[in-house]
Amino acid sequence: MAQHTWHGDDYQRRFDALAARGADVHGEADFVEALRPGSVLDAGCGTGRVAIELARRGIEVVGVDVDADMLATATRLAPSSRWVRSDLAELALGRVFDVVVMAGNVPLFTAEGTEAALVAGVARHVAPGGLLVAGFSLDRGYSAADYDDHCAAAGLALDSRFATWSRDPFDDGDYAVSVHRAG
């Protein structure tokens, strides 16, 4: 993935402040939990916000991110959880999951031209009949059609698409939460 300078604790403080003001910061976890997975790969987990919440709800979760500082924050917040440092395009965990989730614009942090490799890397970890769920902005040069093509090349078919993590209907807007199923 593209290298960005992240500061895990600073990033996490933004979500902590939102939560302290009463904002719901667990829409992604709510969405994934409703799919009733036994296991989840949080691909591009950052500081672990989604993975930690899913684990709190009793779901087995593995978090993966390429950024060591973000993972250091995740490890501090949930030291007993499994955190893996890896580029998602090269990910090789040797197992599959009921759901792989990419929350937080993960495909947009991939170096331009490597999106297909990113999708292929995470798709290898989707169990047969399992789901890849990704939410990202569509106004930054990576379209839903391009993403669908990359998913199809990786053996995944579009199951459903929403405008938000709250499952609002998709209306060709500038954000999509896409659910693709492994064949």
N, C-alpha and C positions, 0 to 999 in steps of 0.2 A: 504494500500500500504506500501511498505518498507519505513522505515524512513531514510531519507537522510538529511544531513546538507546542506541547501541551503541558499544563501544570495541573496535575490531578486534583490537588487540594483546592485550588482556585476554581476549577471546573465544578467540583462537587459542592462548593460553597454556594454557587448559583442555585442549584437545585434545593439545597438545604434552606436557603432564604425563601424560595418560592413555597416550599412546604410549610415553613414557619408562618407565612402569610395566608395559609389555608388553601393554596393551589393543589390540585390533584397532580402529583408527579408520577403516578403509577398507571397511566392509561395503557402503556405498552404491556405491562404485566397483567392488567385486567384482560386485555385482548388475548394474550397468549394463554392465560389460565382458562379462559372460556373454550379453548380448543381441547382441553382435557389431556394435555400431554403427561406422560410419565417422566420424560426426559427432554431437556432443552439445551441447545447450544446457543449461548448469547455471543454472537459473532460481532466483534467490534464493541466489546462490552464497556470500554472506557473505565470509569471508576466503579462499575458494577451495580449501578442503580437498579437496572432491570433484573439482573441475575440475583442480586441479594433479596429483592422483593419476592421473586419467584421461589427462591429457596425458603424464605420465611413462610411461604404458603404451602410448603411440603413437596415441592417439585425438585427433582434432581436436576442440577444446572452445572454446566461448565462454562466459564467465561474465557474468551480469547480476545486479545488485543495485541497490536504490534508495539504500542507505546509503553515503555517501562515505567514512566512516571504515573500514568493513569493506572496501571496495574498495581503499583505500590500503594496507591490510595485504596484501591479495591481490596488488596490484601490486608491493609490496616483495618478497614471497615468490617471485613468478614474473613478472618484468618483461617477458618476451617473450611472455606469453600475452595474449589479447584480453579485456579487461575493459570492460564497458559499464555506465554508470550510467543506470538507467531504472526507472520504475514498471512492473511486469510487466503490469498491465492496459492500459498504453498502449504496450507494446513493439512496435516496428516495425523489425526488423533487415533486412527485405527479402530474407530467405532462410529455408529450412527445414532441419530436422535430422532425422537418423534417430531420435534419442531426445532428448526433453526431460525433464530430471529436476528435481524439486522435492524436495530432501532437507531434513531439519531443520525440519519443521513449517511450511514456507513458507505454506500457506494460512491458518494460524492467526495470522500477522502481518499479514494483510490487514484493513483496517477492516471492521467488521461490516457486512454487506449488500453488500459488493463482491466476494464470492467468485466469483460468476458472471463478472464482468468479468476477474478474475485468470485464471480457467480459459480464457476466450475469448482473452485476450491471449497466453498461452503456447501454446494450441492452434493459433493461426495459424502457429506456427513448427514444427509437426510435419509431416514429409513424408508424402505419401500412403503408407499402409501402415506408417508410423512409429508410435512409441510415446511416450506421456506416462506417466511414472512418478513417483508422489508418495507419500511416507511422512509420516504425521502422526497425532497423537493424536486419538482420536475422542471423548474425554471433555471437550471444551472448547467444545461448542456447534455444531460443524460435523460432521455425520454422514457416513458413507460413502454413504448414500442421497442426501443433498444433493449431495455431490461427484459421484456418478454422474449425477445429473440435470443438473448443470452441464456435465459432460463430454459427455453426450448432446446437449445444446443446442449444443455447440461442434463436433459431428460426430465424437465419439469414442465407441467402444463398449468396455465392460469386457472385457478379455482374461483377466486373472487378478488374484487378490488374495491377499496373504500377511500373516501376523501380524508378520513381522520382515523385515529386509533379508537374513537368512539363508534365506529362503523357508520358514519354518515355516508350517504350514497356518493359514489364518485361521479363528478360532473365535468370531467376533463379540466379540472382546476390545476393549480400549480403544486399540489401535494397529493401523494398517493400512498396508501398502505396496500400492498399487493400480496396475495396469498397464492403460492404455486404449489402444486402437489407432485410428488415423485410418482412415476408410473409403475 
